[in-house]
Amino acid sequence: MTKARTADIVIFGAGIAGLWTHACLRNLGYDSLLLESRNIGGGQTIASQGIIHSGLKFAFAGKISTLAKSISAMPERWREALAGQGGVDLSQAKIAAPSQLLLIPPGLLGGISKTVAKKALGKNVRELNSADWPSEIKTSGFGGSVVFMDELVLDIPSVIRALAEPNESSIRSISENAARAPLAFLNESGIAAKKILFTAAGSNAEIATQEKHDQGLETQNRPLLMAMMKPAPFPLYAHFLGKTKKPVATVTTHTDQDGTLVWYIGGLVAERAMDSPAQDSINAAKKAFAAYLPSINISNAQWAVLPISRAEGKSKTGGWMPDTPTLHRAGNVLYGWPTKLTFAPMLADSVLIELSQSNISPSGTTSDWSFLPAAAYAQTPWDTARWIP
Ligand SMILES: Cc1cc2nc3c(=O)[nH]c(=O)nc-3n(C[C@H](O)[C@H](O)[C@H](O)COP(=O)(O)OP(=O)(O)OC[C@H]3O[C@@H](n4cnc5c(N)ncnc54)[C@H](O)[C@@H]3O)c2cc1C
C-alpha cells in the first residue's frame, strides 16, 4: 500500500505560474509538490517571447490606468529575483536583452503614440538620435523614429531551469491520463493536500467544470499563429508600431540548438486562428520586414509557425486580456492564470495570501516524492518546428 503523505500544497502544471509559485513556497518552507503532465516549462511559457512588460506596450493601446499600471510594478520583482534577492532566485537565468526598441514610422500617428507612451511611463523610454541607432538599424532602410525602451527580455529556457532545478525532487511527472482526473490521482496515490492549486492553463477550466468548481468562473482563449525565421541576420528585440493599437510585429531573437539565431514574431502578424494556413503569418511577417527594414535581405531564410492559444481569465473589457492574474477559489482548491508571464510574481502573492487566510503555515518539512517519476524539460518551439524554405 502507498504510504500516506500530506503536502501543504499540491500544484498541477509546471509552466511559469506553477514553477514560480512552487519555488517561492519551497523557499518559505512549505512542503509543496508540483505535478506536471507533459514537460517542465509548460505550453505557453516555453513559447513566450520572454518580455517582462513594464506596461508601455499597453499604454499605446490606451490601457494606461488599468493593465499598464498593474503590470508596471512587475519588472522590479523580476530584477530582484534576477539579482538573487526576491522570493525566488533567478540568479542563474539569462537576460536575452536588457532593452527593446520601438520602430515608429514617420507620420502623425507615430508622433501621437510617442507622446502617449512618454506621458504614461516617461522614465524608461526615450527617442534615439539617428546617430545613436544600433548599426543594424542604421543600415536597415528604416526611415522613422527609433525609441529605446528599458524593458527586459529574458531567456525563458534558463528561467525555467533556474526555477525548477533546485526543486527537482518535488517537481514530478504524472501521466496525461492521470492528469485528466487529478483529484482522484491524489487519492489513489495516498497524497493529501491542505491546499490544491491548478496552474494548468487551458486545462484549468476543463478540470474546474469536471470537479463542479466552475461556479462564477469565466475564462477565455486567444489564439495565435506565431511566425519564426532563421537564420536571423542579427539580434533584434523590437516592436514595429503602426496605425493599429497592437504592434504590427513584435520581434524577439532566440538561439536554436545548433547556435543559429531565430527571429520569433508576434504582434498582429500572429493574431489569427491557430488553424489558419502557415503562409498567412509568414507572409504577414515578410510584409512587415519589407515595410520596416527594407534593406535587410531575408530572401534565403527558412520559416516556421507555432499555433498556440493564450488561456486566461475572462477579460471584463472585451477582446483584451484581464488587467491582473486571475485566481478562482472553490473550497480548498484554487485555479490560477497569470495572464502574462510577467505577472507570475503577483499570482504567487495571491496564493500566499490564500494560504495565510486558510491558516496554512509552512510545515518546514520536505516529503519524499521520489515514488513519482521525474519530469522532463520542455523543448523550445524553434527546436521542434517544421521549417520550410
Ligand atoms: C506566443 C506567446 C508569447 C507570449 N509572450 C509573452 C511575453 O513576452 N511576456 C509575457 O509576460 N507573457 C507572454 N505570453 C503569455 C505567457 O506566456 C503566459 O501568460 C504564461 O506563460 C502562462 O503560464 P502558465 O504557467 O499559466 O501556463 P503554461 O505555461 O501553459 O503551463 C501550464 C502547464 O500545465 C500543464 N498541465 C496541463 N494540464 C495539467 C494537469 N491536469 N496536470 C498537470 N499539469 C498539467 C501543461 O503541460 C503545462 O506545462 C506569451 C504567450 C504566448 C502564447
PDBQT file of the ligand as one rigid body, heavy atoms in Angstrom, charges set to zero:
ROOT
HETATM    1  C1  LIG A 401       3.308  33.004 -28.175  1.00  0.00    +0.000 C 
HETATM    2  C2  LIG A 401       3.204  33.619 -26.817  1.00  0.00    +0.000 A 
HETATM    3  C3  LIG A 401       4.078  34.642 -26.464  1.00  0.00    +0.000 A 
HETATM    4  C4  LIG A 401       3.992  35.216 -25.183  1.00  0.00    +0.000 A 
HETATM    5  N1  LIG A 401       4.897  36.171 -24.843  1.00  0.00    +0.000 NA
HETATM    6  C5  LIG A 401       4.848  36.722 -23.605  1.00  0.00    +0.000 A 
HETATM    7  C6  LIG A 401       5.814  37.672 -23.207  1.00  0.00    +0.000 A 
HETATM    8  O1  LIG A 401       6.728  38.021 -23.968  1.00  0.00    +0.000 OA
HETATM    9  N2  LIG A 401       5.717  38.196 -21.965  1.00  0.00    +0.000 N 
HETATM   10  C7  LIG A 401       4.735  37.829 -21.101  1.00  0.00    +0.000 A 
HETATM   11  O2  LIG A 401       4.693  38.362 -19.992  1.00  0.00    +0.000 OA
HETATM   12  N3  LIG A 401       3.802  36.898 -21.432  1.00  0.00    +0.000 NA
HETATM   13  C8  LIG A 401       3.851  36.340 -22.664  1.00  0.00    +0.000 A 
HETATM   14  N4  LIG A 401       2.933  35.387 -23.030  1.00  0.00    +0.000 N 
HETATM   15  C9  LIG A 401       1.950  34.931 -22.044  1.00  0.00    +0.000 C 
HETATM   16  C10 LIG A 401       2.603  33.897 -21.127  1.00  0.00    +0.000 C 
HETATM   17  O3  LIG A 401       3.406  33.021 -21.869  1.00  0.00    +0.000 OA
HETATM   18  C11 LIG A 401       1.556  33.109 -20.353  1.00  0.00    +0.000 C 
HETATM   19  O4  LIG A 401       0.677  34.003 -19.696  1.00  0.00    +0.000 OA
HETATM   20  C12 LIG A 401       2.183  32.214 -19.293  1.00  0.00    +0.000 C 
HETATM   21  O5  LIG A 401       3.292  31.500 -19.812  1.00  0.00    +0.000 OA
HETATM   22  C13 LIG A 401       1.160  31.230 -18.776  1.00  0.00    +0.000 C 
HETATM   23  O6  LIG A 401       1.812  30.412 -17.841  1.00  0.00    +0.000 OA
HETATM   24  P1  LIG A 401       1.056  29.182 -17.184  1.00  0.00    +0.000 P 
HETATM   25  O7  LIG A 401       2.022  28.612 -16.220  1.00  0.00    +0.000 OA
HETATM   26  O8  LIG A 401      -0.272  29.605 -16.687  1.00  0.00    +0.000 OA
HETATM   27  O9  LIG A 401       0.729  28.202 -18.404  1.00  0.00    +0.000 OA
HETATM   28  P2  LIG A 401       1.623  27.194 -19.255  1.00  0.00    +0.000 P 
HETATM   29  O10 LIG A 401       2.974  27.726 -19.484  1.00  0.00    +0.000 OA
HETATM   30  O11 LIG A 401       0.797  26.859 -20.453  1.00  0.00    +0.000 OA
HETATM   31  O12 LIG A 401       1.775  25.921 -18.319  1.00  0.00    +0.000 OA
HETATM   32  C14 LIG A 401       0.699  25.071 -17.984  1.00  0.00    +0.000 C 
HETATM   33  C15 LIG A 401       1.277  23.716 -17.663  1.00  0.00    +0.000 C 
HETATM   34  O13 LIG A 401       0.277  22.888 -17.108  1.00  0.00    +0.000 OA
HETATM   35  C16 LIG A 401       0.481  21.551 -17.598  1.00  0.00    +0.000 C 
HETATM   36  N5  LIG A 401      -0.766  20.830 -17.392  1.00  0.00    +0.000 N 
HETATM   37  C17 LIG A 401      -1.925  20.919 -18.082  1.00  0.00    +0.000 A 
HETATM   38  N6  LIG A 401      -2.861  20.142 -17.524  1.00  0.00    +0.000 NA
HETATM   39  C18 LIG A 401      -2.291  19.535 -16.453  1.00  0.00    +0.000 A 
HETATM   40  C19 LIG A 401      -2.749  18.656 -15.457  1.00  0.00    +0.000 A 
HETATM   41  N7  LIG A 401      -4.012  18.241 -15.421  1.00  0.00    +0.000 N 
HETATM   42  N8  LIG A 401      -1.891  18.226 -14.519  1.00  0.00    +0.000 NA
HETATM   43  C20 LIG A 401      -0.602  18.656 -14.510  1.00  0.00    +0.000 A 
HETATM   44  N9  LIG A 401      -0.115  19.512 -15.426  1.00  0.00    +0.000 NA
HETATM   45  C21 LIG A 401      -0.957  19.968 -16.373  1.00  0.00    +0.000 A 
HETATM   46  C22 LIG A 401       0.861  21.780 -19.049  1.00  0.00    +0.000 C 
HETATM   47  O14 LIG A 401       1.510  20.639 -19.592  1.00  0.00    +0.000 OA
HETATM   48  C23 LIG A 401       1.802  22.975 -18.887  1.00  0.00    +0.000 C 
HETATM   49  O15 LIG A 401       3.124  22.547 -18.640  1.00  0.00    +0.000 OA
HETATM   50  C24 LIG A 401       3.003  34.789 -24.279  1.00  0.00    +0.000 A 
HETATM   51  C25 LIG A 401       2.128  33.757 -24.633  1.00  0.00    +0.000 A 
HETATM   52  C26 LIG A 401       2.229  33.163 -25.885  1.00  0.00    +0.000 A 
HETATM   53  C27 LIG A 401       1.305  32.049 -26.235  1.00  0.00    +0.000 C 
ENDROOT
TORSDOF 0
